[in-house]
Amino acid sequence: MSNSTDIVYLDYAASTPADPRVVDVMTPLFGADGDFANPSSGHVAGRRSRAHVERATGQLAELLGCREEELVWTSGATESDNLAIVGAARYRADRGRHLITMPTEHKAVADVSRLLEKKGFEVSWLRPDDTGVLDPTILEAAIRPDTQLVSIMHVNNETGVIQDIEALGAICRERDVLFHVDAAQSVGKLPLDLASMPVDLLSTTAHKVYGPKGIGALYISGRPGCRVEALIHGGGQQGGRRPGTLAVPLIAGFGEAARIARSEMQENHAHLRSQRERLWRGIRDLEGIVQNGSESHAFPGILNVSIEDVEGESLLLALEPLCVATGSACNSKSQEPSSVLRALGRSDMLAQSAIRFSFGRPTTPDEVDIAVERYRTAIARLRDIAPGRAA
Ligand SMILES: *Cc1c(COP(=O)(O)O)cnc(C)c1O
């Protein structure tokens, strides 16, 4: 990163920088010389703005393998999750008030599910096994006649564990239950083909895939019965599903990010994999170190490790200026051990020592080597000063 030669950034699961090609697409759309008009306006300038939105919608639809009319622009994955879960729960409340999710979900799903619990809905929280994976038969057993919605994420933002959304979605289809997937971490990184997948609602956000912050989308399947009640009301844009003037520059940026992600997916995947393997190779011999999350279901952009006899907050400080995460970025202000790692059966002691390394397109082997070095040094130093530990 610029102006800070010591900083090594390995926190791409929290946010990615906008690709320079994305910045080039967005920049001209802000000013008086660009297509700044309201895309809902009927005049020629409005039509020009609208063309940018239409192009971007096509680009995102191609990446997701869906139809353009199945996409709704939002402010990010948090809003998409809220619209999907509250919107579907309300839309189908007459038929039943039971929802299913997991304690390992992002706060945007978990907190809104807890809110619905307080508002008279019932929520079943399915636990994964100790590698973070949900066995589809557990979902099958949890579905009841009054179940209306299942929400399970694709790639976990803390552990990188990939859920088998094909198998989980197939169960939902069979039982006529809507299936929502928070795919903020996987869109543009793992192949998705929503036309052929049993997914009804899917949340995504641009800033995890080299687009700008503050723009996301919700996929709402066009198949009959898949509807959500709007959360906000206004000018009727986007068919009333999410009104408000469209953020044309951000949408155009997301579209370009989707185009790039689609055309470079394979090489990016291989790049992430080799960085993750390089880091693990460098630290796996440390005494008492464990990976959090299944190795066979691991997304290569994330490596989450715990280590015995080391205090997490001190470790994060000792690693500075290496930018990594304890728990998820959104939780890291609280001192509580990660609820995601606790759901995997990790002890408080091990959970609080967890560090999430996450890799991106800009990550170089040199940066990974520096991370290895700093991690090893920090562990050695903290163990050296830990009271009551034999040398
Ligand atoms: C980042 C993230 C979100 C929130 O996305 P925003 O764009 O910040 O609202 C939701 N879910 C997951 C899995 C994420 O990684």
The ligand as an SDF file (V2000), in Angstrom:
LIG
                    3D

 15 15  0  0  0  0  0  0  0  0999 V2000
  -18.6410   -8.1910    3.8380 C   0  0  0  0  0  0  0  0  0  0  0  0
  -19.7720   -9.1270    4.0550 C   0  0  0  0  0  0  0  0  0  0  0  0
  -21.0770   -8.6640    4.2640 C   0  0  0  0  0  0  0  0  0  0  0  0
  -21.4130   -7.1990    4.3540 C   0  0  0  0  0  0  0  0  0  0  0  0
  -21.2000   -6.5390    3.1430 O   0  0  0  0  0  0  0  0  0  0  0  0
  -21.3210   -4.9360    3.0660 P   0  0  0  0  0  0  0  0  0  0  0  0
  -21.1130   -4.6280    1.6540 O   0  0  0  0  0  0  0  0  0  0  0  0
  -20.2620   -4.4020    3.9740 O   0  0  0  0  0  0  0  0  0  0  0  0
  -22.6750   -4.5740    3.5440 O   0  0  0  0  0  0  0  0  0  0  0  0
  -22.0690   -9.5930    4.4220 C   0  0  0  0  0  0  0  0  0  0  0  0
  -21.8160  -10.9020    4.3820 N   0  0  0  0  0  0  0  0  0  0  0  0
  -20.5830  -11.3860    4.1880 C   0  0  0  0  0  0  0  0  0  0  0  0
  -20.3530  -12.8540    4.1420 C   0  0  0  0  0  0  0  0  0  0  0  0
  -19.5170  -10.5120    4.0250 C   0  0  0  0  0  0  0  0  0  0  0  0
  -18.2820  -11.0030    3.8520 O   0  0  0  0  0  0  0  0  0  0  0  0
  1  2  1  0
  2  3  1  0
  2 14  2  0
  3  4  1  0
  3 10  2  0
  4  5  1  0
  5  6  1  0
  6  7  2  0
  6  8  1  0
  6  9  1  0
 10 11  1  0
 11 12  2  0
 12 13  1  0
 12 14  1  0
 14 15  1  0
M  END
$$$$
